[in-house]
Amino acid sequence: MGVVKEFKEFAIKGNMIDMAVGIIIGAAFGKIIGSLVSDVLMPPLGLLIGGVNFTSLKATLGLPIEGKEAATINYGNFIQATVDFLIVAFVVFLMVKAINRMKRKEEVAPTAPPAPTKDQILLTEIRDLLKAR
């Protein structure tokens, strides 16, 4: 029963909900970046290189066997996935950098000292009276 209670407390704190939202947004962001790379960036890059479609790049291993295609190493897909990853990693880096900059600004902002409490005021008055004697 302790594990269920601990899990309930964990879920209620919002950690699980925050994590789920992050995963969902991350997956959607990954699709956007994938489309950006495969549909916008790679076609002009392939054209500059000589009309190469990166996803069609592959190395054939041996000859095809009866009724089956030859085994291939699809290194074009690997190049595509690597470019996707690099763009996502760079964007995440920029986001973390911006968040860290905002946190530093919060820390640097000078804060006024807190007003003394009633106890502190009373102790100050007692100290001053004792000094006066």
N, CA, C and O atoms as a GROMACS GRO file, in nm:
protein
  532
    1MET      N    1   0.082  -0.120   0.000
    1MET     CA    2   0.000   0.000   0.000
    1MET      C    3   0.086   0.125   0.000
    1MET      O    4   0.042   0.229  -0.049
    2GLY      N    5   0.209   0.119   0.054
    2GLY     CA    6   0.296   0.235   0.060
    2GLY      C    7   0.338   0.283  -0.077
    2GLY      O    8   0.350   0.404  -0.099
    3VAL      N    9   0.359   0.191  -0.171
    3VAL     CA   10   0.401   0.228  -0.306
    3VAL      C   11   0.288   0.303  -0.377
    3VAL      O   12   0.313   0.401  -0.447
    4VAL      N   13   0.164   0.256  -0.358
    4VAL     CA   14   0.050   0.322  -0.422
    4VAL      C   15   0.035   0.464  -0.369
    4VAL      O   16   0.010   0.557  -0.445
    5LYS      N   17   0.051   0.480  -0.239
    5LYS     CA   18   0.039   0.613  -0.178
    5LYS      C   19   0.151   0.705  -0.228
    5LYS      O   20   0.126   0.821  -0.260
    6GLU      N   21   0.271   0.652  -0.234
    6GLU     CA   22   0.384   0.730  -0.282
    6GLU      C   23   0.365   0.771  -0.429
    6GLU      O   24   0.396   0.884  -0.467
    7PHE      N   25   0.313   0.678  -0.511
    7PHE     CA   26   0.288   0.709  -0.651
    7PHE      C   27   0.180   0.815  -0.663
    7PHE      O   28   0.191   0.905  -0.747
    8LYS      N   29   0.076   0.806  -0.580
    8LYS     CA   30  -0.032   0.905  -0.584
    8LYS      C   31   0.022   1.043  -0.550
    8LYS      O   32  -0.014   1.141  -0.615
    9GLU      N   33   0.107   1.052  -0.448
    9GLU     CA   34   0.167   1.180  -0.411
    9GLU      C   35   0.253   1.235  -0.524
    9GLU      O   36   0.253   1.354  -0.552
   10PHE      N   37   0.328   1.145  -0.589
   10PHE     CA   38   0.413   1.184  -0.701
   10PHE      C   39   0.328   1.240  -0.815
   10PHE      O   40   0.361   1.345  -0.871
   11ALA      N   41   0.219   1.172  -0.848
   11ALA     CA   42   0.133   1.214  -0.959
   11ALA      C   43   0.061   1.345  -0.926
   11ALA      O   44   0.042   1.429  -1.014
   12ILE      N   45   0.021   1.362  -0.803
   12ILE     CA   46  -0.052   1.483  -0.763
   12ILE      C   47   0.040   1.604  -0.764
   12ILE      O   48  -0.006   1.715  -0.794
   13LYS      N   49   0.166   1.587  -0.731
   13LYS     CA   50   0.260   1.699  -0.730
   13LYS      C   51   0.272   1.763  -0.868
   13LYS      O   52   0.313   1.878  -0.878
   14GLY      N   53   0.238   1.691  -0.971
   14GLY     CA   54   0.247   1.745  -1.105
   14GLY      C   55   0.367   1.696  -1.181
   14GLY      O   56   0.380   1.724  -1.300
   15ASN      N   57   0.456   1.621  -1.116
   15ASN     CA   58   0.575   1.573  -1.186
   15ASN      C   59   0.537   1.488  -1.306
   15ASN      O   60   0.593   1.502  -1.415
   16MET      N   61   0.443   1.399  -1.286
   16MET     CA   62   0.405   1.309  -1.394
   16MET      C   63   0.336   1.386  -1.507
   16MET      O   64   0.360   1.360  -1.624
   17ILE      N   65   0.253   1.480  -1.471
   17ILE     CA   66   0.183   1.558  -1.572
   17ILE      C   67   0.283   1.644  -1.650
   17ILE      O   68   0.274   1.652  -1.772
   18ASP      N   69   0.377   1.708  -1.579
   18ASP     CA   70   0.480   1.786  -1.647
   18ASP      C   71   0.561   1.700  -1.742
   18ASP      O   72   0.591   1.741  -1.854
   19MET      N   73   0.595   1.580  -1.698
   19MET     CA   74   0.672   1.489  -1.781
   19MET      C   75   0.593   1.448  -1.904
   19MET      O   76   0.647   1.445  -2.015
   20ALA      N   77   0.465   1.417  -1.887
   20ALA     CA   78   0.381   1.376  -2.000
   20ALA      C   79   0.368   1.489  -2.101
   20ALA      O   80   0.377   1.467  -2.222
   21VAL      N   81   0.346   1.610  -2.052
   21VAL     CA   82   0.336   1.725  -2.142
   21VAL      C   83   0.466   1.744  -2.218
   21VAL      O   84   0.465   1.770  -2.338
   22GLY      N   85   0.579   1.731  -2.148
   22GLY     CA   86   0.709   1.744  -2.214
   22GLY      C   87   0.730   1.640  -2.322
   22GLY      O   88   0.782   1.671  -2.429
   23ILE      N   89   0.690   1.518  -2.295
   23ILE     CA   90   0.708   1.410  -2.394
   23ILE      C   91   0.620   1.434  -2.516
   23ILE      O   92   0.664   1.417  -2.629
   24ILE      N   93   0.495   1.476  -2.492
   24ILE     CA   94   0.403   1.500  -2.604
   24ILE      C   95   0.452   1.616  -2.690
   24ILE      O   96   0.454   1.607  -2.812
   25ILE      N   97   0.492   1.725  -2.625
   25ILE     CA   98   0.542   1.839  -2.701
   25ILE      C   99   0.673   1.804  -2.770
   25ILE      O  100   0.697   1.847  -2.883
   26GLY      N  101   0.758   1.726  -2.704
   26GLY     CA  102   0.883   1.684  -2.767
   26GLY      C  103   0.859   1.599  -2.891
   26GLY      O  104   0.929   1.615  -2.991
   27ALA      N  105   0.761   1.509  -2.885
   27ALA     CA  106   0.730   1.426  -3.001
   27ALA      C  107   0.678   1.512  -3.117
   27ALA      O  108   0.717   1.492  -3.232
   28ALA      N  109   0.590   1.606  -3.085
   28ALA     CA  110   0.538   1.695  -3.189
   28ALA      C  111   0.650   1.782  -3.247
   28ALA      O  112   0.656   1.804  -3.368
   29PHE      N  113   0.737   1.830  -3.162
   29PHE     CA  114   0.850   1.912  -3.206
   29PHE      C  115   0.942   1.831  -3.295
   29PHE      O  116   0.994   1.882  -3.395
   30GLY      N  117   0.963   1.704  -3.260
   30GLY     CA  118   1.046   1.616  -3.342
   30GLY      C  119   0.987   1.598  -3.482
   30GLY      O  120   1.062   1.592  -3.580
   31LYS      N  121   0.854   1.589  -3.492
   31LYS     CA  122   0.790   1.575  -3.623
   31LYS      C  123   0.809   1.703  -3.705
   31LYS      O  124   0.833   1.697  -3.826
   32ILE      N  125   0.797   1.817  -3.640
   32ILE     CA  126   0.816   1.944  -3.709
   32ILE      C  127   0.959   1.954  -3.762
   32ILE      O  128   0.981   1.991  -3.878
   33ILE      N  129   1.055   1.922  -3.678
   33ILE     CA  130   1.196   1.928  -3.720
   33ILE      C  131   1.223   1.827  -3.830
   33ILE      O  132   1.295   1.856  -3.925
   34GLY      N  133   1.165   1.708  -3.818
   34GLY     CA  134   1.183   1.606  -3.922
   34GLY      C  135   1.132   1.656  -4.056
   34GLY      O  136   1.197   1.636  -4.159
   35SER      N  137   1.016   1.721  -4.056
   35SER     CA  138   0.961   1.776  -4.179
   35SER      C  139   1.048   1.891  -4.230
   35SER      O  140   1.073   1.902  -4.350
   36LEU      N  141   1.095   1.976  -4.140
   36LEU     CA  142   1.182   2.086  -4.180
   36LEU      C  143   1.306   2.034  -4.252
   36LEU      O  144   1.345   2.084  -4.357
   37VAL      N  145   1.367   1.933  -4.192
   37VAL     CA  146   1.490   1.879  -4.250
   37VAL      C  147   1.461   1.807  -4.381
   37VAL      O  148   1.525   1.836  -4.483
   38SER      N  149   1.366   1.712  -4.380
   38SER     CA  150   1.345   1.630  -4.500
   38SER      C  151   1.275   1.704  -4.612
   38SER      O  152   1.301   1.676  -4.730
   39ASP      N  153   1.186   1.798  -4.580
   39ASP     CA  154   1.108   1.865  -4.684
   39ASP      C  155   1.160   2.002  -4.724
   39ASP      O  156   1.131   2.050  -4.834
   40VAL      N  157   1.238   2.068  -4.637
   40VAL     CA  158   1.282   2.204  -4.666
   40VAL      C  159   1.434   2.213  -4.684
   40VAL      O  160   1.480   2.273  -4.781
   41LEU      N  161   1.511   2.154  -4.594
   41LEU     CA  162   1.656   2.171  -4.599
   41LEU      C  163   1.727   2.073  -4.691
   41LEU      O  164   1.816   2.113  -4.767
   42MET      N  165   1.690   1.947  -4.686
   42MET     CA  166   1.763   1.846  -4.761
   42MET      C  167   1.744   1.854  -4.913
   42MET      O  168   1.841   1.831  -4.984
   43PRO      N  169   1.626   1.886  -4.967
   43PRO     CA  170   1.614   1.896  -5.114
   43PRO      C  171   1.710   1.999  -5.175
   43PRO      O  172   1.776   1.967  -5.274
   44PRO      N  173   1.719   2.123  -5.121
   44PRO     CA  174   1.816   2.215  -5.180
   44PRO      C  175   1.960   2.168  -5.161
   44PRO      O  176   2.044   2.187  -5.249
   45LEU      N  177   1.989   2.107  -5.046
   45LEU     CA  178   2.124   2.056  -5.023
   45LEU      C  179   2.157   1.945  -5.124
   45LEU      O  180   2.267   1.940  -5.178
   46GLY      N  181   2.061   1.857  -5.147
   46GLY     CA  182   2.080   1.752  -5.246
   46GLY      C  183   2.098   1.808  -5.386
   46GLY      O  184   2.177   1.756  -5.464
   47LEU      N  185   2.025   1.915  -5.418
   47LEU     CA  186   2.038   1.980  -5.548
   47LEU      C  187   2.176   2.041  -5.565
   47LEU      O  188   2.237   2.032  -5.671
   48LEU      N  189   2.226   2.104  -5.458
   48LEU     CA  190   2.360   2.163  -5.463
   48LEU      C  191   2.468   2.057  -5.483
   48LEU      O  192   2.568   2.081  -5.550
   49ILE      N  193   2.446   1.940  -5.426
   49ILE     CA  194   2.544   1.833  -5.436
   49ILE      C  195   2.535   1.763  -5.571
   49ILE      O  196   2.627   1.690  -5.610
   50GLY      N  197   2.428   1.784  -5.642
   50GLY     CA  198   2.417   1.723  -5.774
   50GLY      C  199   2.289   1.645  -5.792
   50GLY      O  200   2.288   1.542  -5.860
   51GLY      N  201   2.180   1.690  -5.732
   51GLY     CA  202   2.051   1.625  -5.748
   51GLY      C  203   2.037   1.497  -5.668
   51GLY      O  204   1.961   1.408  -5.708
   52VAL      N  205   2.109   1.485  -5.556
   52VAL     CA  206   2.105   1.364  -5.476
   52VAL      C  207   1.990   1.372  -5.375
   52VAL      O  208   1.976   1.472  -5.304
   53ASN      N  209   1.909   1.267  -5.370
   53ASN     CA  210   1.807   1.253  -5.266
   53ASN      C  211   1.870   1.168  -5.157
   53ASN      O  212   1.895   1.050  -5.177
   54PHE      N  213   1.896   1.229  -5.041
   54PHE     CA  214   1.970   1.159  -4.936
   54PHE      C  215   1.904   1.030  -4.891
   54PHE      O  216   1.972   0.933  -4.861
   55THR      N  217   1.772   1.029  -4.885
   55THR     CA  218   1.705   0.908  -4.835
   55THR      C  219   1.718   0.792  -4.932
   55THR      O  220   1.697   0.677  -4.893
   56SER      N  221   1.754   0.819  -5.057
   56SER     CA  222   1.770   0.709  -5.153
   56SER      C  223   1.913   0.657  -5.158
   56SER      O  224   1.941   0.562  -5.231
   57LEU      N  225   2.004   0.718  -5.083
   57LEU     CA  226   2.142   0.672  -5.083
   57LEU      C  227   2.152   0.539  -5.007
   57LEU      O  228   2.107   0.527  -4.894
   58LYS      N  229   2.212   0.440  -5.073
   58LYS     CA  230   2.228   0.310  -5.008
   58LYS      C  231   2.340   0.232  -5.075
   58LYS      O  232   2.375   0.257  -5.190
   59ALA      N  233   2.393   0.138  -5.001
   59ALA     CA  234   2.496   0.049  -5.053
   59ALA      C  235   2.436  -0.091  -5.060
   59ALA      O  236   2.383  -0.141  -4.961
   60THR      N  237   2.444  -0.152  -5.176
   60THR     CA  238   2.388  -0.286  -5.195
   60THR      C  239   2.491  -0.390  -5.155
   60THR      O  240   2.607  -0.384  -5.195
   61LEU      N  241   2.446  -0.487  -5.077
   61LEU     CA  242   2.532  -0.596  -5.031
   61LEU      C  243   2.501  -0.722  -5.111
   61LEU      O  244   2.400  -0.787  -5.086
   62GLY      N  245   2.585  -0.755  -5.203
   62GLY     CA  246   2.566  -0.878  -5.279
   62GLY      C  247   2.457  -0.867  -5.384
   62GLY      O  248   2.410  -0.758  -5.416
   63LEU      N  249   2.419  -0.981  -5.437
   63LEU     CA  250   2.317  -0.988  -5.541
   63LEU      C  251   2.183  -1.029  -5.481
   63LEU      O  252   2.179  -1.095  -5.377
   64PRO      N  253   2.074  -0.990  -5.546
   64PRO     CA  254   1.942  -1.031  -5.493
   64PRO      C  255   1.924  -1.184  -5.502
   64PRO      O  256   1.973  -1.248  -5.595
   65ILE      N  257   1.852  -1.237  -5.406
   65ILE     CA  258   1.820  -1.380  -5.404
   65ILE      C  259   1.683  -1.395  -5.470
   65ILE      O  260   1.605  -1.300  -5.474
   66GLU      N  261   1.654  -1.513  -5.524
   66GLU     CA  262   1.529  -1.538  -5.596
   66GLU      C  263   1.408  -1.476  -5.527
   66GLU      O  264   1.376  -1.510  -5.413
   67GLY      N  265   1.340  -1.387  -5.597
   67GLY     CA  266   1.217  -1.328  -5.547
   67GLY      C  267   1.234  -1.227  -5.435
   67GLY      O  268   1.134  -1.174  -5.385
   68LYS      N  269   1.356  -1.198  -5.395
   68LYS     CA  270   1.379  -1.101  -5.286
   68LYS      C  271   1.478  -0.995  -5.333
   68LYS      O  272   1.561  -1.020  -5.421
   69GLU      N  273   1.468  -0.879  -5.273
   69GLU     CA  274   1.560  -0.771  -5.306
   69GLU      C  275   1.694  -0.795  -5.237
   69GLU      O  276   1.703  -0.867  -5.138
   70ALA      N  277   1.796  -0.734  -5.291
   70ALA     CA  278   1.929  -0.744  -5.230
   70ALA      C  279   1.930  -0.669  -5.098
   70ALA      O  280   1.860  -0.570  -5.081
   71ALA      N  281   2.011  -0.716  -5.006
   71ALA     CA  282   2.026  -0.647  -4.878
   71ALA      C  283   2.100  -0.515  -4.901
   71ALA      O  284   2.195  -0.509  -4.980
   72THR      N  285   2.056  -0.411  -4.833
   72THR     CA  286   2.118  -0.278  -4.851
   72THR      C  287   2.148  -0.214  -4.717
   72THR      O  288   2.083  -0.242  -4.616
   73ILE      N  289   2.248  -0.128  -4.719
   73ILE     CA  290   2.276  -0.040  -4.605
   73ILE      C  291   2.227   0.097  -4.646
   73ILE      O  292   2.282   0.159  -4.737
   74ASN      N  293   2.123   0.145  -4.581
   74ASN     CA  294   2.059   0.272  -4.616
   74ASN      C  295   2.125   0.387  -4.542
   74ASN      O  296   2.067   0.442  -4.448
   75TYR      N  297   2.244   0.423  -4.583
   75TYR     CA  298   2.316   0.529  -4.513
   75TYR      C  299   2.255   0.668  -4.539
   75TYR      O  300   2.281   0.760  -4.463
   76GLY      N  301   2.175   0.683  -4.642
   76GLY     CA  302   2.106   0.810  -4.667
   76GLY      C  303   2.007   0.841  -4.555
   76GLY      O  304   1.995   0.956  -4.512
   77ASN      N  305   1.935   0.739  -4.510
   77ASN     CA  306   1.842   0.758  -4.396
   77ASN      C  307   1.919   0.796  -4.271
   77ASN      O  308   1.872   0.876  -4.191
   78PHE      N  309   2.038   0.738  -4.255
   78PHE     CA  310   2.121   0.772  -4.139
   78PHE      C  311   2.165   0.918  -4.146
   78PHE      O  312   2.162   0.988  -4.044
   79ILE      N  313   2.204   0.964  -4.262
   79ILE     CA  314   2.242   1.106  -4.277
   79ILE      C  315   2.124   1.195  -4.243
   79ILE      O  316   2.139   1.296  -4.173
   80GLN      N  317   2.006   1.159  -4.292
   80GLN     CA  318   1.883   1.236  -4.265
   80GLN      C  319   1.855   1.241  -4.114
   80GLN      O  320   1.827   1.348  -4.060
   81ALA      N  321   1.863   1.127  -4.048
   81ALA     CA  322   1.836   1.122  -3.904
   81ALA      C  323   1.941   1.201  -3.827
   81ALA      O  324   1.909   1.264  -3.726
   82THR      N  325   2.066   1.198  -3.872
   82THR     CA  326   2.172   1.273  -3.805
   82THR      C  327   2.149   1.423  -3.815
   82THR      O  328   2.167   1.495  -3.718
   83VAL      N  329   2.109   1.469  -3.933
   83VAL     CA  330   2.079   1.612  -3.950
   83VAL      C  331   1.959   1.650  -3.863
   83VAL      O  332   1.960   1.756  -3.799
   84ASP      N  333   1.856   1.566  -3.859
   84ASP     CA  334   1.741   1.592  -3.771
   84ASP      C  335   1.786   1.608  -3.627
   84ASP      O  336   1.748   1.703  -3.558
   85PHE      N  337   1.868   1.514  -3.581
   85PHE     CA  338   1.916   1.517  -3.443
   85PHE      C  339   1.995   1.644  -3.414
   85PHE      O  340   1.975   1.708  -3.310
   86LEU      N  341   2.085   1.680  -3.504
   86LEU     CA  342   2.168   1.799  -3.481
   86LEU      C  343   2.084   1.925  -3.471
   86LEU      O  344   2.113   2.013  -3.389
   87ILE      N  345   1.982   1.936  -3.553
   87ILE     CA  346   1.895   2.054  -3.547
   87ILE      C  347   1.817   2.055  -3.416
   87ILE      O  348   1.808   2.159  -3.351
   88VAL      N  349   1.759   1.941  -3.378
   88VAL     CA  350   1.684   1.934  -3.252
   88VAL      C  351   1.775   1.966  -3.134
   88VAL      O  352   1.737   2.041  -3.045
   89ALA      N  353   1.895   1.908  -3.133
   89ALA     CA  354   1.989   1.933  -3.023
   89ALA      C  355   2.027   2.080  -3.015
   89ALA      O  356   2.037   2.135  -2.906
   90PHE      N  357   2.048   2.144  -3.129
   90PHE     CA  358   2.085   2.286  -3.130
   90PHE      C  359   1.971   2.373  -3.079
   90PHE      O  360   1.994   2.466  -3.002
   91VAL      N  361   1.848   2.343  -3.120
   91VAL     CA  362   1.732   2.420  -3.073
   91VAL      C  363   1.712   2.402  -2.923
   91VAL      O  364   1.685   2.498  -2.851
   92VAL      N  365   1.726   2.278  -2.874
   92VAL     CA  366   1.714   2.254  -2.729
   92VAL      C  367   1.824   2.328  -2.655
   92VAL      O  368   1.798   2.386  -2.549
   93PHE      N  369   1.946   2.328  -2.708
   93PHE     CA  370   2.056   2.403  -2.647
   93PHE      C  371   2.022   2.551  -2.637
   93PHE      O  372   2.045   2.613  -2.533
   94LEU      N  373   1.967   2.609  -2.744
   94LEU     CA  374   1.930   2.751  -2.741
   94LEU      C  375   1.821   2.778  -2.638
   94LEU      O  376   1.824   2.882  -2.570
   95MET      N  377   1.725   2.685  -2.625
   95MET     CA  378   1.618   2.704  -2.527
   95MET      C  379   1.674   2.698  -2.385
   95MET      O  380   1.639   2.781  -2.302
   96VAL      N  381   1.761   2.601  -2.357
   96VAL     CA  382   1.820   2.590  -2.223
   96VAL      C  383   1.906   2.712  -2.192
   96VAL      O  384   1.905   2.763  -2.080
   97LYS      N  385   1.979   2.759  -2.292
   97LYS     CA  386   2.061   2.878  -2.274
   97LYS      C  387   1.975   2.999  -2.239
   97LYS      O  388   2.011   3.077  -2.151
   98ALA      N  389   1.862   3.016  -2.307
   98ALA     CA  390   1.772   3.128  -2.279
   98ALA      C  391   1.712   3.116  -2.139
   98ALA      O  392   1.701   3.216  -2.068
   99ILE      N  393   1.675   2.996  -2.100
   99ILE     CA  394   1.618   2.976  -1.965
   99ILE      C  395   1.722   3.006  -1.859
   99ILE      O  396   1.691   3.072  -1.760
  100ASN      N  397   1.846   2.960  -1.879
  100ASN     CA  398   1.953   2.988  -1.783
  100ASN      C  399   1.980   3.138  -1.773
  100ASN      O  400   2.006   3.189  -1.664
  101ARG      N  401   1.974   3.209  -1.885
  101ARG     CA  402   1.994   3.353  -1.884
  101ARG      C  403   1.885   3.423  -1.802
  101ARG      O  404   1.913   3.516  -1.726
  102MET      N  405   1.761   3.377  -1.817
  102MET     CA  406   1.651   3.436  -1.740
  102MET      C  407   1.668   3.408  -1.592
  102MET      O  408   1.640   3.495  -1.509
  103LYS      N  409   1.714   3.288  -1.556
  103LYS     CA  410   1.736   3.254  -1.415
  103LYS      C  411   1.845   3.342  -1.355
  103LYS      O  412   1.834   3.387  -1.241
  104ARG      N  413   1.953   3.365  -1.433
  104ARG     CA  414   2.061   3.449  -1.383
  104ARG      C  415   2.013   3.591  -1.358
  104ARG      O  416   2.055   3.654  -1.261
  105LYS      N  417   1.926   3.642  -1.444
  105LYS     CA  418   1.874   3.778  -1.424
  105LYS      C  419   1.792   3.786  -1.296
  105LYS      O  420   1.795   3.887  -1.226
  106GLU      N  421   1.718   3.679  -1.266
  106GLU     CA  422   1.640   3.676  -1.142
  106GLU      C  423   1.731   3.677  -1.021
  106GLU      O  424   1.703   3.744  -0.922
  107GLU      N  425   1.842   3.601  -1.028
  107GLU     CA  426   1.935   3.593  -0.915
  107GLU      C  427   2.008   3.724  -0.894
  107GLU      O  428   2.033   3.761  -0.780
  108VAL      N  429   2.043   3.794  -1.001
  108VAL     CA  430   2.120   3.917  -0.992
  108VAL      C  431   2.035   4.033  -0.941
  108VAL      O  432   2.088   4.124  -0.878
  109ALA      N  433   1.907   4.031  -0.965
  109ALA     CA  434   1.820   4.140  -0.924
  109ALA      C  435   1.832   4.163  -0.774
  109ALA      O  436   1.808   4.072  -0.694
  110PRO      N  437   1.871   4.287  -0.734
  110PRO     CA  438   1.886   4.314  -0.591
  110PRO      C  439   1.750   4.314  -0.521
  110PRO      O  440   1.650   4.363  -0.574
  111THR      N  441   1.750   4.258  -0.405
  111THR     CA  442   1.627   4.255  -0.326
  111THR      C  443   1.647   4.337  -0.200
  111THR      O  444   1.756   4.336  -0.142
  112ALA      N  445   1.544   4.405  -0.160
  112ALA     CA  446   1.551   4.484  -0.037
  112ALA      C  447   1.552   4.388   0.081
  112ALA      O  448   1.488   4.283   0.077
  113PRO      N  449   1.624   4.424   0.188
  113PRO     CA  450   1.623   4.336   0.304
  113PRO      C  451   1.481   4.330   0.362
  113PRO      O  452   1.407   4.428   0.357
  114PRO      N  453   1.445   4.216   0.415
  114PRO     CA  454   1.310   4.203   0.469
  114PRO      C  455   1.291   4.294   0.590
  114PRO      O  456   1.384   4.320   0.666
  115ALA      N  457   1.169   4.340   0.606
  115ALA     CA  458   1.138   4.426   0.721
  115ALA      C  459   1.154   4.344   0.849
  115ALA      O  460   1.123   4.225   0.852
  116PRO      N  461   1.203   4.409   0.956
  116PRO     CA  462   1.221   4.334   1.080
  116PRO      C  463   1.086   4.288   1.137
  116PRO      O  464   0.984   4.356   1.123
  117THR      N  465   1.089   4.172   1.200
  117THR     CA  466   0.968   4.119   1.260
  117THR      C  467   0.942   4.189   1.392
  117THR      O  468   1.027   4.262   1.442
  118LYS      N  469   0.827   4.168   1.449
  118LYS     CA  470   0.792   4.229   1.578
  118LYS      C  471   0.889   4.184   1.686
  118LYS      O  472   0.928   4.262   1.773
  119ASP      N  473   0.929   4.057   1.680
  119ASP     CA  474   1.025   4.005   1.778
  119ASP      C  475   1.158   4.078   1.767
  119ASP      O  476   1.220   4.113   1.868
  120GLN      N  477   1.203   4.100   1.644
  120GLN     CA  478   1.330   4.168   1.624
  120GLN      C  479   1.323   4.313   1.673
  120GLN      O  480   1.417   4.363   1.734
  121ILE      N  481   1.211   4.380   1.647
  121ILE     CA  482   1.194   4.518   1.695
  121ILE      C  483   1.197   4.522   1.847
  121ILE      O  484   1.261   4.609   1.906
  122LEU      N  485   1.126   4.429   1.910
  122LEU     CA  486   1.122   4.423   2.056
  122LEU      C  487   1.260   4.396   2.113
  122LEU      O  488   1.300   4.459   2.211
  123LEU      N  489   1.334   4.302   2.054
  123LEU     CA  490   1.469   4.273   2.102
  123LEU      C  491   1.562   4.392   2.083
  123LEU      O  492   1.649   4.416   2.166
  124THR      N  493   1.545   4.467   1.977
  124THR     CA  494   1.626   4.588   1.954
  124THR      C  495   1.596   4.691   2.062
  124THR      O  496   1.688   4.754   2.115
  125GLU      N  497   1.470   4.707   2.096
  125GLU     CA  498   1.432   4.804   2.200
  125GLU      C  499   1.490   4.762   2.336
  125GLU      O  500   1.538   4.845   2.412
  126ILE      N  501   1.485   4.632   2.366
  126ILE     CA  502   1.541   4.582   2.492
  126ILE      C  503   1.691   4.606   2.495
  126ILE      O  504   1.744   4.650   2.597
  127ARG      N  505   1.759   4.578   2.384
  127ARG     CA  506   1.904   4.603   2.376
  127ARG      C  507   1.935   4.750   2.400
  127ARG      O  508   2.027   4.782   2.475
  128ASP      N  509   1.860   4.838   2.337
  128ASP     CA  510   1.885   4.981   2.352
  128ASP      C  511   1.861   5.025   2.495
  128ASP      O  512   1.934   5.110   2.545
  129LEU      N  513   1.759   4.970   2.562
  129LEU     CA  514   1.731   5.006   2.703
  129LEU      C  515   1.844   4.958   2.793
  129LEU      O  516   1.884   5.028   2.886
  130LEU      N  517   1.895   4.837   2.767
  130LEU     CA  518   2.004   4.785   2.848
  130LEU      C  519   2.131   4.866   2.827
  130LEU      O  520   2.207   4.885   2.922
  131LYS      N  521   2.156   4.914   2.710
  131LYS     CA  522   2.273   4.998   2.683
  131LYS      C  523   2.261   5.131   2.757
  131LYS      O  524   2.360   5.186   2.804
  132ALA      N  525   2.140   5.182   2.765
  132ALA     CA  526   2.116   5.312   2.828
  132ALA      C  527   2.141   5.306   2.979
  132ALA      O  528   2.170   5.411   3.037
  133ARG      N  529   2.133   5.194   3.044
  133ARG     CA  530   2.153   5.182   3.190
  133ARG      C  531   2.294   5.197   3.228
  133ARG      O  532   2.327   5.190   3.347
   0.00000   0.00000   0.00000
